[in-house]
């Protein structure tokens, strides 16, 4: 029992350290901008070495993208807890839309920083890894649909669609010149996916 308790404490410490490094990265991003954001300064802000930073993240962009990992973990946990008789896309919509950021549009200065960040290939790659390679989400979808991720494309396809909707919503939210609800954007994205992504130009004729 003592060994199990010690293992639990070690795991908790790792999670806390990863969280602290990600939080420090976002704090320094706000203070200095992405160009001046350095791994050694992120590590120093938390009181650890660069080597420790490298044990958790490959790049500063991975540290920033970790905030999305936390949100996705919450979304997946919510999806897992949804009633078994609820339709898949209804459950996904509740799990992800209710967890979307309900805050107001970022200030112009912060929006400029976030736009610059999300327009960088390295950041887009880091976020894509979070959105499109989540085995836990795939497993939950497979369990709800009676499919096997090792043999069936379906759970991976749905998980990728969810990731694409999530990332696209974030990008449109940041690019908007006037206030827009991320809830509405994400809900609309899921509605379009479940409708088979009909061509808007045909619908508007």
Long-range contacts (C-beta under 8 A, 24 or more apart in sequence): 14-56, 17-46, 17-48, 17-52, 17-56, 18-56, 18-57, 18-66, 19-66, 19-70, 20-46, 21-46, 21-48, 21-53, 21-56, 21-57, 21-63, 21-66, 22-63, 22-64, 22-66, 22-67, 22-70, 24-63, 25-60, 25-63, 25-64, 26-64, 26-67, 29-64, 29-113, 29-117, 30-110, 30-113, 33-113, 33-116, 34-60, 34-113, 34-116, 34-117, 34-120, 34-123, 39-63, 59-122, 59-126, 61-120, 61-122, 61-123, 61-125, 61-126, 62-126, 62-129, 64-117, 64-123, 64-126, 65-123, 65-126, 65-127, 65-129, 65-130, 66-130, 68-127, 68-130, 68-131, 69-130, 71-99, 72-130, 72-131, 72-134, 72-137, 72-166, 73-136, 74-99, 75-99, 75-137, 76-134, 76-136, 76-137, 76-140, 79-137, 79-140, 79-141, 79-144, 80-140, 80-143, 84-144, 88-141, 88-144, 88-145, 88-158, 89-190, 89-193, 89-194, 91-144, 92-158, 92-162, 92-190, 93-187, 93-190, 96-162, 96-165, 96-166, 96-186, 96-190, 97-183, 97-186, 97-187, 97-190, 100-169, 100-182, 100-183, 100-186, 101-173, 101-182, 102-181, 102-182, 102-183, 104-179, 105-173, 105-176, 105-178, 105-179, 105-180, 106-174, 111-174, 114-174, 115-174, 115-175, 118-170, 118-171, 118-174, 127-167, 127-170, 128-163, 128-167, 130-163, 131-163, 131-164, 131-166, 131-167, 132-159, 132-160, 132-163, 132-164, 134-159, 134-163, 137-162, 161-193, 165-189, 165-190, 165-193
